């Protein structure tokens, strides 16, 4: 008997099947089981080689590992998938999560910024996060050093969402492993990568789109012009969300990205 969860995971973990293709296949065939069965036919029509799904045993091992970690799967077509995130054309087909999933249904704001942030910027981010939490807003960030860390620390009591570029069981950076566990136990921790996956450079832009997608708006506190925080801000703008930035000294490289966003139309905080 088919297991809908295992079938969806097999389709999602198939090399060459990204979030957009997953959504198209599910819309066309109605189930992951039917989509998997159709892959050879679709590849034949296109003159290419059929994508090879993982063996069922590999999916069973992943599911068992996820369960051992106390984590759960959330699929794009589940009723409790966050609606704002689902608006993205490339919304993740599945994530693993630990904690309180209902936080992702509440009003959320993303707060991101420099890893090498100044002490003043970290204090500002922590205070802003605390102030927003008192108004019932859930803070979303990426558990990186600097501004992300300050944002999570400021909202642990009120509810915070951490989105990571690794598997749900991998603490990164290592010094934030305890904070990551606090977020999972007192807030919500989300990972798109399978358990056991170490964070690679290509995973961070994917992580950033989830941060931007969960939130109605994104606040940037200190960011270099080519930083991941600006990627998050631009993804938010492309999704039609508000982008806000904290200005800084034109002589400080850490403020140049925020000043650029403000010149481009971001709301000044």
Residue pairs with C-beta under 8 A, 6 or more apart in sequence:
2 33
4 31
4 32
4 33
5 63
5 73
5 75
6 56
6 59
6 60
6 63
7 31
7 32
7 33
7 36
8 32
8 75
8 93
8 94
9 59
9 62
9 63
9 73
9 94
10 32
10 36
10 53
10 54
10 56
10 59
11 17
11 22
11 25
11 32
11 35
11 36
11 53
11 93
12 22
12 93
12 94
13 53
13 54
13 58
13 59
13 62
13 194
14 36
14 39
14 51
14 52
14 53
14 54
15 51
15 52
16 51
17 25
17 51
18 90
19 76
19 90
19 91
19 92
19 93
20 89
20 90
22 76
22 93
23 76
23 91
23 93
25 32
25 35
25 38
26 32
26 35
26 76
26 77
28 35
29 35
29 38
36 53
39 50
39 51
39 53
40 50
42 50
43 49
43 50
43 51
44 50
62 194
62 195
63 73
65 169
65 195
65 196
66 72
66 73
66 96
66 168
66 195
69 98
69 168
69 169
69 195
70 98
71 96
71 97
71 98
71 168
71 169
71 195
72 96
72 97
72 98
72 101
73 94
73 95
73 96
73 97
74 80
74 81
74 94
74 95
74 96
74 97
74 101
75 81
75 93
75 94
76 86
76 91
76 92
76 93
76 94
80 101
80 105
82 104
82 105
82 213
82 214
83 105
84 108
84 213
84 214
84 215
84 216
85 91
85 92
85 104
85 210
85 213
85 214
87 213
87 239
88 209
88 213
88 239
90 209
91 213
92 192
92 206
92 210
94 192
95 190
95 191
95 192
95 210
96 167
96 168
96 190
96 191
96 192
96 194
96 195
97 168
97 188
97 189
97 190
97 191
98 168
98 184
98 185
98 188
98 189
99 183
99 184
99 185
99 186
99 187
99 188
99 189
100 159
100 187
100 188
101 188
103 138
103 159
103 160
103 161
103 187
103 188
104 138
104 161
104 188
104 190
104 214
106 136
106 137
106 138
106 159
107 136
107 137
107 138
107 216
108 137
108 138
108 139
108 140
108 161
108 214
108 215
108 216
109 132
109 137
109 138
109 139
109 140
109 215
109 216
109 217
109 218
109 219
110 139
110 140
110 141
110 211
110 212
110 214
110 215
110 217
110 218
110 219
110 232
110 236
111 125
111 128
111 129
111 139
111 140
111 141
111 147
111 148
111 151
111 218
111 219
111 221
112 141
112 142
112 147
112 148
112 151
112 208
112 211
112 218
112 219
112 220
112 221
112 223
112 228
112 229
112 232
112 233
113 121
113 125
113 146
113 147
113 148
113 220
113 221
113 222
113 223
113 229
114 121
114 146
114 147
114 221
114 222
114 223
114 224
114 227
114 229
114 254
115 144
115 145
115 146
115 147
115 148
116 145
116 146
116 254
117 125
117 146
117 147
117 150
117 221
117 222
117 254
118 222
118 252
118 254
121 146
121 147
121 150
121 221
121 222
121 246
121 248
121 254
122 146
122 147
122 149
122 150
123 150
124 221
124 246
125 147
125 150
125 151
125 154
125 221
126 150
126 151
126 153
126 154
127 154
128 151
128 154
128 219
128 221
128 269
129 139
129 150
129 151
129 152
129 153
129 154
129 155
129 160
130 154
130 155
130 158
132 139
132 155
133 139
133 154
133 155
133 157
133 158
133 159
133 160
134 158
138 155
138 158
138 159
138 160
138 161
139 151
139 152
139 154
139 155
139 158
139 159
139 160
139 161
140 160
140 161
140 162
140 163
140 211
140 214
140 215
141 147
141 148
141 151
141 152
141 160
141 161
141 162
141 163
141 211
142 148
142 162
142 163
142 164
142 165
142 207
142 208
142 211
143 149
143 152
143 162
143 163
143 164
143 172
143 176
143 179
143 180
143 183
144 173
144 176
144 228
145 173
145 175
145 176
146 222
147 221
147 222
147 229
149 176
149 179
151 160
152 160
152 162
152 179
152 182
152 183
152 187
153 179
155 187
156 182
156 183
156 186
156 187
157 186
159 186
159 187
159 188
160 183
160 186
160 187
160 188
161 183
161 187
161 188
161 189
161 190
161 214
162 180
162 183
162 184
162 187
162 188
162 189
162 190
163 190
163 191
163 207
163 210
163 211
163 214
164 170
164 172
164 180
164 189
164 190
164 191
164 199
164 207
165 172
165 191
165 193
165 199
165 200
165 203
165 204
165 206
165 207
166 172
166 191
166 193
166 197
166 198
166 199
166 203
167 191
167 193
167 194
167 195
167 196
167 197
167 198
168 189
168 191
168 195
169 195
169 196
170 196
170 197
170 198
170 199
171 177
171 180
171 181
172 198
172 199
180 189
183 189
190 210
192 203
192 206
192 207
192 210
193 199
193 203
197 203
204 228
205 228
205 231
208 228
208 231
208 232
208 235
209 232
209 235
211 218
211 232
212 218
212 232
212 233
212 235
212 236
212 239
212 241
213 235
213 239
215 236
215 241
216 241
216 242
217 236
217 241
217 242
217 243
217 244
218 232
218 233
218 236
218 241
218 242
218 243
218 244
219 244
219 245
219 246
219 269
220 229
220 230
220 232
220 233
220 243
220 244
220 245
220 246
220 257
220 258
220 261
220 266
221 245
221 246
221 258
222 246
222 248
222 254
222 255
222 257
222 258
223 229
223 230
223 233
223 245
223 254
223 256
223 257
223 258
223 261
224 230
224 253
224 254
224 256
224 257
225 256
225 257
225 260
226 257
227 257
229 257
230 257
230 260
230 261
233 243
233 245
233 261
233 266
236 242
236 243
237 243
242 267
243 261
243 265
243 266
243 267
244 266
244 267
244 268
244 269
245 258
245 259
245 261
245 262
245 266
245 267
245 268
245 269
246 258
246 268
246 269
247 255
247 258
247 259
247 262
247 268
248 254
248 255
248 258
248 259
249 255
250 256
250 259
258 266
262 268
